[in-house]
Amino acid sequence: MRVLVVEDEERFAAGLRDGLEAEGFAVDVAYDGVDGLWLAREHTYGAIVLDIMLPKLNGYRVCRTLRADGD
């Protein structure tokens, strides 16, 4: 399964990525809401780990936009 991690704390994002990859997941990471939204629209993910307090576009708006798109 492919997972998207959207987290602006780079060390925390790396820990999540490493842990998920160790369990066999393919992981993409974005460090702000704009990049996270772009990746979510461009690729198919089984799950998205989405921080709320993100630079450029907060997690609530990312989630709201994806839901409005039908995801």
C-alpha positions in Angstrom: 0.0 0.0 0.0 1.2 3.5 -0.8 0.9 6.1 2.0 1.3 9.9 1.9 2.8 11.6 5.0 2.2 15.4 5.2 4.2 16.7 8.1 6.3 19.8 8.4 8.6 18.5 11.2 11.2 16.9 9.1 12.6 14.6 11.8 9.1 13.4 12.7 8.2 12.8 9.1 11.4 10.8 8.6 10.5 8.7 11.6 7.0 8.0 10.3 8.5 7.2 6.9 11.1 4.8 8.3 8.6 3.0 10.5 6.0 2.6 7.7 8.7 1.5 5.2 9.9 -1.1 7.7 6.4 -2.5 7.8 6.4 -2.8 4.0 4.6 0.4 2.9 5.6 2.6 0.1 5.8 6.2 1.5 5.8 9.6 0.0 6.5 12.7 2.2 5.4 16.3 1.8 6.5 19.1 4.1 3.7 21.6 3.5 0.0 21.6 2.7 0.4 22.8 -0.9 2.8 19.9 -1.8 0.7 17.4 0.1 -2.4 18.4 -1.8 -0.6 18.2 -5.1 0.8 14.7 -4.3 -2.6 13.5 -3.1 -4.2 14.7 -6.4 -1.5 13.2 -8.6 -1.2 9.8 -7.0 -3.4 7.1 -5.5 -2.8 6.5 -1.8 -4.3 3.9 0.5 -3.9 6.3 3.4 -2.8 9.8 4.2 -1.2 10.8 7.5 -2.0 14.5 7.6 -0.7 17.1 10.1 -3.1 19.9 11.0 -0.7 22.8 11.5 1.1 23.0 8.2 2.8 25.9 6.4 1.1 27.3 3.2 -2.1 25.4 3.6 -3.3 23.8 6.8 -4.4 20.2 7.2 -8.1 21.1 7.5 -8.1 22.8 4.2 -6.1 20.0 2.5 -8.7 17.5 3.8 -11.7 19.7 2.9 -10.3 20.2 -0.6 -9.7 16.4 -1.2 -13.2 15.6 0.1 -14.7 18.2 -2.2 -12.8 16.5 -5.1 -14.4 13.2 -4.1 -11.5 11.6 -2.3 
